[in-house]
Amino acid sequence: MKKYKKKNLQVAIDSPAAAGAGTQARLISKNYNLFYLDSGKIYRHLALLKIKNPKRFNYTFILKKMKSLKMSDLRNEKLLSDEVGTTASVIAKDVKIRKLAHDFQIKCAYNPPKKYKGSVIDGRDITYNIMPNADFKFFITASAKTRALRRYKELKKLNKAISLNEVLKSIKKRDKSDYDRKISPLKRTKDQYLISSENESKRSCFLKIKKIMDRIIKA
């Protein structure tokens, strides 16, 4: 991993669903004053649009929506539903849709608002596809059971009527889709730092990441 020399700090994170990457990305963003983008929310946003507008959902419709996409659109609680997540995983396999999402991610990665000192993005193909030259690349993971329990608790807070077993099945299905897809699959690479969130609190996991980053930034 190269030392931090650029003016804008770039952090790339890949992870399977519900591994805690979003939480860690937000903590990194706050600590280092970086612009944060959850790239998965882009596909979830489009998935929600498809569910709501099945007959209108075509590339012309998608292009129009991507041009008007705002960060506030990605904070919709409805994006957390199991149905949206499953649909998003299918949409992410479409080459044309990935190209539109790719362009939006590149803009966020390399041209963050001036008030930020850089950017941090999490997703499935960020470390090797969107930000291949990132200063830091992390792969955050945990067992399927642990991730399913986390997602189940999130959904219960939103009063979603779903069982833990249903969430676990969905997580495993999404893992297979993310790892096996031909276009930009989720994968480990040699230049990623592997971070397990299995038995870690949010804070302790962040401190592991911070220790790695500070050691290199201050070197």
C-alpha positions in Angstrom: 0.0 0.0 0.0 1.5 3.3 -1.0 1.9 6.2 1.4 -0.5 9.1 1.5 0.9 11.8 -0.7 -2.0 13.2 -2.6 -3.9 16.3 -1.7 -7.2 14.4 -1.5 -7.3 11.3 0.6 -9.2 8.4 -1.1 -10.5 5.4 0.8 -12.1 2.4 -0.9 -14.1 -0.3 0.9 -15.6 -3.5 -0.4 -17.7 -5.9 1.6 -20.6 -8.4 1.4 -24.0 -7.2 2.5 -24.5 -6.1 6.2 -20.8 -6.6 7.1 -20.7 -3.1 8.6 -18.8 -1.3 5.8 -21.3 1.6 5.7 -20.9 2.2 9.5 -17.1 2.1 9.2 -17.2 4.4 6.1 -19.3 6.9 8.0 -16.9 6.9 10.9 -13.9 7.3 8.6 -15.7 10.1 6.8 -16.3 11.9 10.1 -12.8 11.4 11.5 -10.9 12.5 8.4 -13.5 14.9 6.9 -14.1 12.9 3.8 -17.1 12.9 1.5 -19.0 9.6 1.9 -20.9 7.6 -0.7 -22.6 4.3 -0.1 -22.5 3.0 -3.7 -24.9 0.2 -3.0 -27.6 2.8 -2.3 -27.5 3.9 -6.0 -28.6 0.4 -7.0 -31.1 0.3 -4.2 -32.5 3.6 -5.3 -32.9 2.3 -8.9 -34.4 -0.9 -7.5 -37.0 1.0 -5.6 -37.8 3.0 -8.8 -38.2 -0.3 -10.7 -40.6 -1.7 -8.0 -42.7 1.5 -8.1 -42.5 1.9 -11.9 -42.2 -1.5 -13.5 -43.7 -0.5 -16.8 -41.7 2.8 -17.1 -38.4 1.2 -16.0 -36.2 1.4 -19.1 -32.8 3.0 -19.9 -34.3 6.3 -20.9 -36.1 6.4 -17.5 -33.0 5.4 -15.6 -30.8 7.9 -17.4 -33.2 10.7 -16.5 -33.3 9.6 -12.9 -29.5 9.3 -12.6 -29.0 12.8 -14.0 -31.3 14.2 -11.2 -30.0 11.9 -8.5 -29.3 13.7 -5.2 -27.5 12.5 -2.1 -30.8 13.0 -0.1 -32.4 10.4 -2.4 -30.0 7.8 -1.0 -31.1 8.3 2.6 -34.6 7.0 2.0 -35.5 4.4 4.7 -37.4 2.3 2.1 -34.1 1.5 0.5 -33.3 -0.9 3.4 -36.1 -3.3 2.6 -35.3 -6.9 1.8 -37.2 -6.7 -1.5 -35.3 -3.6 -2.6 -32.0 -5.3 -1.7 -32.8 -8.4 -3.7 -33.9 -6.4 -6.7 -30.8 -4.2 -6.5 -28.6 -7.3 -6.7 -30.2 -8.2 -9.9 -30.1 -4.7 -11.4 -26.3 -4.5 -10.6 -25.7 -7.3 -13.2 -26.9 -5.0 -16.0 -23.9 -3.6 -18.0 -25.7 -0.4 -19.0 -27.0 0.4 -15.5 -23.5 -0.3 -14.0 -22.0 2.2 -16.5 -24.4 4.9 -15.4 -23.7 4.2 -11.7 -20.0 4.0 -12.4 -19.9 7.5 -13.8 -21.7 8.9 -10.8 -19.3 7.1 -8.4 -16.2 8.3 -10.3 -17.5 11.9 -9.9 -18.0 11.4 -6.2 -14.6 9.7 -5.8 -12.4 12.2 -7.7 -14.4 15.4 -7.4 -15.8 15.6 -3.9 -17.2 18.9 -2.7 -14.4 21.4 -1.8 -15.2 21.4 1.9 -14.0 17.8 2.1 -10.4 16.5 2.2 -11.1 13.6 0.0 -13.6 10.7 -0.3 -14.6 7.3 1.1 -16.8 5.0 -0.9 -18.0 1.5 0.0 -19.6 -1.1 -2.2 -18.7 -4.3 -4.0 -16.2 -3.3 -6.7 -14.8 -0.1 -5.3 -11.3 -1.2 -4.5 -10.4 -2.5 -7.9 -12.9 -0.9 -10.3 -14.0 2.5 -9.1 -11.0 3.6 -7.0 -8.1 1.4 -8.1 -5.5 4.0 -7.0 -7.1 4.7 -3.6 -4.7 5.4 -0.7 -6.4 2.8 1.4 -8.4 -0.3 0.4 -10.3 -2.3 2.9 -12.4 -5.5 2.7 -14.7 -5.8 5.6 -16.4 -9.1 6.4 -18.3 -11.2 8.9 -20.2 -14.5 8.8 -23.5 -14.8 7.0 -25.3 -15.5 10.3 -23.9 -12.4 12.0 -24.7 -10.2 9.0 -28.2 -11.6 8.8 -28.8 -10.8 12.5 -27.6 -7.2 12.0 -29.9 -6.7 9.0 -32.8 -8.3 10.9 -32.4 -5.9 13.8 -32.3 -3.0 11.3 -35.5 -4.1 9.7 -37.3 -4.8 13.0 -36.6 -1.2 14.0 -38.4 -0.2 10.9 -41.3 -2.4 11.9 -40.8 -4.8 9.0 -42.6 -8.1 9.3 -39.9 -10.6 8.4 -38.2 -13.5 10.1 -34.5 -13.9 10.9 -34.4 -17.1 8.7 -35.9 -15.1 5.7 -33.2 -12.5 6.1 -30.4 -15.2 6.3 -31.7 -16.7 3.1 -31.7 -13.3 1.4 -28.2 -12.6 2.6 -26.9 -15.9 1.2 -28.7 -15.3 -2.0 -27.2 -11.8 -2.4 -23.7 -13.2 -1.5 -24.0 -15.7 -4.3 -25.2 -13.0 -6.7 -22.4 -10.6 -5.7 -19.6 -13.0 -5.8 -20.6 -15.0 -8.9 -21.7 -12.2 -11.3 -19.5 -11.8 -14.3 -19.5 -8.0 -14.2 -17.6 -6.3 -11.4 -18.1 -9.1 -8.8 -17.3 -8.8 -5.1 -13.8 -10.2 -4.6 -10.7 -10.1 -2.4 -7.6 -8.6 -3.8 -4.0 -8.6 -2.6 -3.8 -4.9 -1.9 -6.9 -4.8 0.5 -6.6 -4.8 4.2 -8.9 -7.5 5.6 -11.0 -6.3 8.5 -13.3 -8.8 10.3 -16.3 -7.2 12.1 -17.5 -10.6 13.4 -16.9 -10.1 17.1 -16.1 -6.4 17.1 -18.0 -3.4 18.3 -18.4 -0.6 15.8 -15.8 1.4 17.7 -13.2 -1.3 18.1 -13.5 -2.1 14.4 -13.0 1.6 13.5 -10.0 1.8 15.8 -8.3 -1.0 13.8 -8.9 0.9 10.6 -7.8 4.2 12.1 -4.6 2.6 13.4 -3.7 1.4 9.9 -4.5 4.7 8.3 -2.8 6.9 10.8 0.4 4.8 10.7 0.7 5.4 7.0 -0.5 9.0 6.8 1.9 10.1 9.5 4.8 8.1 8.2 
